[in-house]
Amino acid sequence: MEGASVDNKHKIVVAVDESEESMDALSWCLSNIISHNSTTTLVLLYVKPPPIIYSSLDISAHIFSADVIVAMEKYGADLANKVMQRAEAVFRNFNKNVNVERVIGSGEAQDVICNTVEKLRPDTLVMGSHGYGFLKRALLGSVSENCAKRVKCPVVIVKHPRDE
């Protein structure tokens, strides 16, 4: 079409965590969604578990000293950095024109992911699936299914390839 320009800029959010499934989803995204002739912003989103909250009347206030809480927060920050380093190692294996951004949130995974997607307005959300059966999914819930229902952009849920 004459006079029209094609916008090759895309933003993709990939939810990453400690699991192999999330790294498989990232690899799949890099292999199948991102093209060589586009400028893509890849947002690596990690969600730390919600912080422990207790009241002054709660017995946990006596159990968890300030040192323990600081140590737990440091552990959470270290874990987030390790996950991001692992994700960036996966990214480095692909020769793509991609800008990588790190986003680290804290709270319930499905809420943080959905809120981040609403704020960033990406073209696509990519997530891994743990492949839980009916009973585990009923008890634990499925973050990927919940996000797929709530967000307004297309969602790709990548299943972990099983060893046969």
Backbone as CSV, one residue per row, in Angstrom:
resi,resn,N_x,N_y,N_z,CA_x,CA_y,CA_z,C_x,C_y,C_z
1,MET,0.851,-1.165,0.000,0.000,0.000,0.000,0.898,1.230,0.000
2,GLU,0.693,2.091,-0.925,1.548,3.258,-1.072,1.242,4.297,0.004
3,GLY,2.281,4.866,0.577,2.130,5.907,1.568,1.885,5.395,2.980
4,ALA,1.633,4.124,3.125,1.388,3.567,4.453,2.681,2.966,4.987
5,SER,2.872,3.122,6.276,4.064,2.521,6.871,3.634,1.346,7.741
6,VAL,4.463,0.352,7.737,4.181,-0.826,8.545,4.978,-0.710,9.831
7,ASP,4.275,-0.772,10.951,4.925,-0.677,12.259,5.402,-2.061,12.671
8,ASN,6.699,-2.259,12.716,7.265,-3.549,13.082,7.699,-3.584,14.541
9,LYS,7.178,-2.683,15.349,7.527,-2.663,16.755,6.487,-3.460,17.533
10,HIS,6.973,-4.381,18.350,6.082,-5.212,19.158,6.570,-5.231,20.590
11,LYS,5.631,-5.427,21.490,5.982,-5.603,22.899,5.372,-6.922,23.345
12,ILE,6.212,-7.779,23.887,5.773,-9.088,24.357,6.182,-9.237,25.810
13,VAL,5.236,-9.613,26.657,5.526,-9.900,28.057,5.633,-11.407,28.200
14,VAL,6.734,-11.862,28.794,6.914,-13.283,29.095,7.035,-13.416,30.606
15,ALA,6.102,-14.150,31.202,6.139,-14.388,32.641,7.166,-15.484,32.916
16,VAL,8.153,-15.159,33.746,9.199,-16.137,34.068,9.216,-16.385,35.576
17,ASP,9.599,-17.600,35.925,9.767,-17.958,37.334,10.870,-19.002,37.423
18,GLU,10.928,-19.709,38.530,11.999,-20.674,38.754,11.835,-21.945,37.930
19,SER,10.696,-22.129,37.312,10.373,-23.390,36.649,10.996,-23.515,35.264
20,GLU,11.160,-24.773,34.868,11.625,-25.059,33.518,10.563,-24.676,32.499
21,GLU,9.297,-24.794,32.900,8.195,-24.474,31.994,8.254,-23.023,31.534
22,SER,8.613,-22.112,32.420,8.667,-20.703,32.020,9.833,-20.446,31.066
23,MET,10.945,-21.150,31.279,12.087,-20.986,30.370,11.782,-21.606,29.003
24,ASP,11.013,-22.707,28.995,10.558,-23.289,27.723,9.657,-22.308,26.985
25,ALA,8.791,-21.621,27.736,7.903,-20.632,27.122,8.715,-19.483,26.513
26,LEU,9.746,-19.055,27.217,10.612,-17.991,26.693,11.314,-18.452,25.422
27,SER,11.861,-19.647,25.436,12.520,-20.189,24.234,11.545,-20.289,23.071
28,TRP,10.340,-20.780,23.359,9.336,-20.913,22.323,8.992,-19.541,21.739
29,CYS,8.858,-18.560,22.595,8.551,-17.196,22.157,9.642,-16.677,21.220
30,LEU,10.882,-16.863,21.630,11.999,-16.370,20.817,12.078,-17.097,19.476
31,SER,11.713,-18.361,19.454,11.767,-19.146,18.218,10.586,-18.901,17.294
32,ASN,9.419,-18.624,17.852,8.198,-18.646,17.055,7.463,-17.322,16.910
33,ILE,7.662,-16.392,17.803,6.894,-15.139,17.729,7.739,-13.983,17.215
34,ILE,8.972,-13.921,17.650,9.815,-12.774,17.311,10.491,-13.005,15.971
35,SER,10.265,-12.071,15.048,10.879,-12.189,13.727,12.174,-11.379,13.676
36,HIS,12.990,-11.704,12.694,14.284,-11.030,12.557,14.150,-9.599,12.056
37,ASN,13.065,-9.282,11.365,12.951,-7.956,10.759,12.048,-7.012,11.550
38,SER,11.817,-7.309,12.813,11.026,-6.397,13.627,11.839,-5.971,14.846
39,THR,11.455,-4.840,15.387,12.061,-4.391,16.633,11.084,-4.749,17.739
40,THR,11.494,-5.648,18.589,10.617,-6.144,19.635,11.170,-5.778,20.996
41,THR,10.269,-5.374,21.883,10.623,-5.204,23.281,10.101,-6.422,24.015
42,LEU,11.007,-7.152,24.617,10.676,-8.353,25.367,10.723,-8.000,26.847
43,VAL,9.583,-8.087,27.514,9.497,-7.766,28.931,9.508,-9.075,29.707
44,LEU,10.560,-9.284,30.491,10.655,-10.455,31.350,10.028,-10.091,32.686
45,LEU,8.928,-10.737,33.024,8.173,-10.415,34.232,8.313,-11.535,35.252
46,TYR,8.860,-11.188,36.409,8.987,-12.137,37.519,8.159,-11.620,38.684
47,VAL,7.439,-12.527,39.332,6.604,-12.148,40.467,7.113,-12.845,41.719
48,LYS,7.546,-12.017,42.678,7.953,-12.556,43.981,6.695,-12.836,44.795
49,PRO,6.753,-13.845,45.665,5.590,-14.104,46.529,5.296,-12.891,47.399
50,PRO,4.041,-12.770,47.833,3.694,-11.605,48.661,4.467,-11.627,49.973
51,PRO,4.773,-10.443,50.499,5.506,-10.388,51.765,4.649,-10.903,52.919
52,ILE,5.322,-11.365,53.941,4.625,-11.843,55.128,4.114,-10.630,55.891
53,ILE,2.823,-10.655,56.195,2.216,-9.555,56.933,1.683,-10.109,58.249
54,TYR,2.003,-9.429,59.310,1.499,-9.865,60.608,1.179,-8.646,61.454
55,SER,0.299,-8.853,62.416,-0.068,-7.758,63.306,0.718,-7.883,64.604
56,SER,0.643,-6.874,65.406,1.352,-6.893,66.687,0.739,-7.913,67.641
57,LEU,-0.490,-8.329,67.378,-1.144,-9.327,68.225,-0.865,-10.755,67.755
58,ASP,-0.314,-10.878,66.576,-0.047,-12.192,65.998,1.200,-12.800,66.626
59,ILE,1.160,-14.098,66.879,2.314,-14.769,67.483,3.511,-14.783,66.534
60,SER,3.255,-14.694,65.230,4.375,-14.709,64.284,5.276,-13.492,64.469
61,ALA,4.750,-12.431,65.067,5.577,-11.251,65.327,6.711,-11.608,66.277
62,HIS,6.456,-12.551,67.160,7.493,-12.964,68.105,8.438,-13.981,67.483
63,ILE,7.938,-14.750,66.537,8.753,-15.778,65.900,9.692,-15.156,64.869
64,PHE,9.166,-14.240,64.045,9.957,-13.645,62.977,10.589,-12.345,63.464
65,SER,11.846,-12.409,63.789,12.555,-11.198,64.192,12.860,-10.372,62.950
66,ALA,13.295,-9.163,63.161,13.632,-8.274,62.038,14.735,-8.882,61.181
67,ASP,15.702,-9.574,61.817,16.792,-10.197,61.052,16.275,-11.279,60.117
68,VAL,15.322,-12.064,60.587,14.758,-13.129,59.762,13.996,-12.531,58.588
69,ILE,13.244,-11.492,58.841,12.475,-10.852,57.770,13.413,-10.243,56.728
70,VAL,14.468,-9.590,57.169,15.445,-9.013,56.240,16.103,-10.129,55.422
71,ALA,16.439,-11.238,56.066,17.054,-12.364,55.363,16.098,-12.946,54.322
72,MET,14.818,-13.032,54.661,13.834,-13.552,53.712,13.665,-12.606,52.524
73,GLU,13.671,-11.311,52.777,13.567,-10.341,51.684,14.797,-10.395,50.784
74,LYS,15.971,-10.567,51.381,17.205,-10.689,50.587,17.160,-11.951,49.736
75,TYR,16.673,-13.041,50.321,16.545,-14.288,49.572,15.619,-14.086,48.377
76,GLY,14.495,-13.405,48.582,13.555,-13.137,47.493,14.186,-12.309,46.387
77,ALA,14.973,-11.297,46.766,15.654,-10.462,45.766,16.714,-11.261,45.023
78,ASP,17.459,-12.099,45.746,18.475,-12.943,45.105,17.827,-13.922,44.128
79,LEU,16.710,-14.518,44.526,16.000,-15.455,43.663,15.510,-14.758,42.398
80,ALA,14.982,-13.548,42.544,14.522,-12.786,41.378,15.681,-12.522,40.419
81,ASN,16.846,-12.143,40.950,18.012,-11.902,40.094,18.469,-13.174,39.398
82,LYS,18.444,-14.297,40.104,18.852,-15.570,39.485,17.902,-15.973,38.359
83,VAL,16.606,-15.784,38.571,15.638,-16.105,37.529,15.866,-15.214,36.313
84,MET,16.090,-13.926,36.546,16.331,-13.007,35.428,17.625,-13.352,34.689
85,GLN,18.670,-13.718,35.416,19.924,-14.119,34.776,19.722,-15.374,33.934
86,ARG,18.951,-16.317,34.461,18.671,-17.548,33.714,17.880,-17.230,32.446
87,ALA,16.888,-16.347,32.559,16.086,-15.955,31.396,16.948,-15.233,30.362
88,GLU,17.841,-14.376,30.818,18.708,-13.665,29.881,19.711,-14.608,29.224
89,ALA,20.104,-15.680,29.913,20.972,-16.691,29.298,20.226,-17.400,28.164
90,VAL,18.944,-17.672,28.355,18.127,-18.267,27.288,18.040,-17.291,26.126
91,PHE,17.823,-16.023,26.426,17.706,-14.992,25.392,18.984,-14.864,24.562
92,ARG,20.135,-14.960,25.207,21.416,-14.784,24.501,21.660,-15.861,23.444
93,ASN,20.989,-16.997,23.543,21.165,-18.068,22.556,20.494,-17.743,21.223
94,PHE,19.703,-16.682,21.174,18.992,-16.317,19.960,19.567,-15.018,19.412
95,ASN,19.782,-14.986,18.118,20.313,-13.795,17.464,19.137,-12.986,16.919
96,LYS,18.518,-12.229,17.781,17.332,-11.460,17.399,17.534,-9.998,17.790
97,ASN,16.842,-9.114,17.077,16.877,-7.692,17.376,15.812,-7.404,18.433
98,VAL,16.181,-7.595,19.698,15.214,-7.502,20.781,15.764,-6.621,21.895
99,ASN,14.917,-5.721,22.377,15.239,-4.952,23.576,14.642,-5.705,24.748
100,VAL,15.432,-5.944,25.778,14.948,-6.693,26.930,14.774,-5.757,28.116
101,GLU,13.606,-5.854,28.749,13.323,-5.105,29.970,13.005,-6.099,31.064
102,ARG,13.434,-5.781,32.279,13.125,-6.603,33.443,12.049,-5.905,34.258
103,VAL,11.039,-6.665,34.655,10.022,-6.147,35.561,9.874,-7.170,36.668
104,ILE,10.014,-6.714,37.907,9.860,-7.594,39.064,8.734,-7.037,39.918
105,GLY,7.719,-7.861,40.117,6.586,-7.472,40.935,6.527,-8.328,42.179
106,SER,5.640,-7.974,43.077,5.479,-8.731,44.313,3.998,-8.848,44.618
107,GLY,3.563,-10.054,44.933,2.165,-10.278,45.261,1.693,-11.598,44.708
108,GLU,0.392,-11.730,44.566,-0.187,-12.930,43.972,0.105,-12.902,42.476
109,ALA,0.660,-13.997,41.953,1.149,-14.029,40.569,0.104,-13.581,39.560
110,GLN,-1.089,-14.139,39.629,-2.085,-13.807,38.609,-2.484,-12.334,38.658
111,ASP,-2.549,-11.759,39.850,-2.904,-10.339,39.960,-1.793,-9.445,39.420
112,VAL,-0.554,-9.750,39.779,0.576,-8.934,39.321,0.725,-9.035,37.809
113,ILE,0.602,-10.239,37.267,0.734,-10.415,35.812,-0.360,-9.635,35.090
114,CYS,-1.600,-9.799,35.514,-2.710,-9.110,34.847,-2.591,-7.593,34.965
115,ASN,-2.217,-7.102,36.135,-2.054,-5.655,36.317,-0.907,-5.107,35.477
116,THR,0.188,-5.864,35.381,1.326,-5.429,34.561,0.950,-5.392,33.094
117,VAL,0.219,-6.403,32.630,-0.223,-6.426,31.234,-1.159,-5.256,30.952
118,GLU,-2.051,-4.978,31.883,-2.960,-3.836,31.707,-2.179,-2.524,31.610
119,LYS,-1.135,-2.384,32.424,-0.333,-1.154,32.444,0.553,-1.026,31.201
120,LEU,1.217,-2.126,30.802,2.182,-2.069,29.690,1.524,-2.177,28.315
121,ARG,0.325,-2.743,28.261,-0.412,-2.920,27.002,0.428,-3.600,25.918
122,PRO,0.922,-4.804,26.185,1.731,-5.505,25.186,0.862,-6.080,24.074
123,ASP,1.524,-6.519,23.008,0.830,-7.184,21.908,0.465,-8.618,22.285
124,THR,1.292,-9.242,23.136,1.098,-10.648,23.494,1.641,-10.906,24.888
125,LEU,0.990,-11.821,25.609,1.485,-12.346,26.875,1.814,-13.812,26.648
126,VAL,3.027,-14.211,27.036,3.462,-15.603,26.893,3.720,-16.161,28.282
127,MET,3.157,-17.353,28.530,3.318,-17.999,29.834,3.547,-19.488,29.634
128,GLY,4.253,-20.079,30.583,4.406,-21.523,30.588,3.269,-22.154,31.362
129,SER,3.058,-23.439,31.117,2.033,-24.187,31.828,2.701,-25.326,32.582
130,HIS,2.336,-25.480,33.851,2.884,-26.582,34.641,2.227,-27.903,34.283
131,GLY,1.125,-27.872,33.575,0.466,-29.093,33.145,-0.170,-29.876,34.280
132,TYR,-0.698,-29.164,35.270,-1.361,-29.852,36.372,-2.604,-30.571,35.870
133,GLY,-2.911,-31.667,36.488,-4.141,-32.388,36.189,-5.335,-31.686,36.807
134,PHE,-6.493,-32.278,36.619,-7.743,-31.670,37.078,-7.725,-31.388,38.574
135,LEU,-7.306,-32.355,39.379,-7.375,-32.211,40.831,-6.437,-31.112,41.335
136,LYS,-5.177,-31.129,40.883,-4.238,-30.086,41.317,-4.699,-28.710,40.865
137,ARG,-5.190,-28.637,39.630,-5.659,-27.348,39.108,-6.854,-26.859,39.910
138,ALA,-7.739,-27.790,40.316,-8.905,-27.410,41.118,-8.486,-26.904,42.495
139,LEU,-7.466,-27.519,43.074,-7.010,-27.122,44.403,-6.121,-25.885,44.379
140,LEU,-5.176,-25.863,43.442,-4.182,-24.789,43.402,-4.575,-23.639,42.482
141,GLY,-5.434,-23.909,41.532,-5.771,-22.892,40.554,-4.725,-22.862,39.452
142,SER,-5.047,-22.234,38.371,-4.114,-22.120,37.259,-3.897,-20.645,36.965
143,VAL,-2.681,-20.197,37.189,-2.348,-18.791,36.945,-2.528,-18.464,35.468
144,SER,-2.043,-19.349,34.598,-2.122,-19.066,33.161,-3.577,-19.008,32.679
145,GLU,-4.421,-19.919,33.149,-5.832,-19.889,32.740,-6.522,-18.635,33.251
146,ASN,-6.232,-18.262,34.486,-6.837,-17.065,35.058,-6.424,-15.825,34.273
147,CYS,-5.130,-15.734,33.940,-4.652,-14.571,33.180,-5.254,-14.543,31.784
148,ALA,-5.379,-15.710,31.169,-5.954,-15.782,29.820,-7.386,-15.243,29.809
149,LYS,-8.112,-15.442,30.901,-9.492,-14.954,30.989,-9.553,-13.454,31.258
150,ARG,-8.552,-12.930,31.963,-8.632,-11.539,32.433,-7.981,-10.504,31.526
151,VAL,-6.869,-10.835,30.865,-6.154,-9.812,30.102,-6.832,-9.570,28.754
152,LYS,-6.530,-8.416,28.165,-7.181,-8.028,26.920,-6.334,-8.298,25.680
153,CYS,-5.093,-8.738,25.853,-4.245,-9.042,24.704,-4.245,-10.559,24.463
154,PRO,-3.777,-10.989,23.296,-3.657,-12.431,23.068,-2.690,-13.065,24.078
155,VAL,-3.017,-14.280,24.507,-2.206,-15.013,25.472,-1.773,-16.328,24.837
156,VAL,-0.485,-16.616,24.925,0.040,-17.895,24.453,0.497,-18.668,25.694
157,ILE,-0.109,-19.841,25.890,0.270,-20.710,26.994,1.046,-21.872,26.380
158,VAL,2.327,-21.953,26.748,3.220,-22.946,26.169,3.305,-24.137,27.106
159,LYS,2.969,-25.301,26.578,3.085,-26.526,27.372,4.531,-26.995,27.376
160,HIS,4.944,-27.526,28.494,6.294,-28.064,28.652,6.400,-29.365,27.844
161,PRO,7.401,-29.481,26.981,7.547,-30.730,26.229,7.916,-31.871,27.186
162,ARG,7.152,-32.921,27.132,7.391,-34.071,28.006,8.396,-35.020,27.373
163,ASP,9.275,-35.550,28.226,10.212,-36.573,27.750,9.431,-37.845,27.481
164,GLU,9.668,-38.421,26.319,8.935,-39.644,25.974,9.843,-40.834,26.078
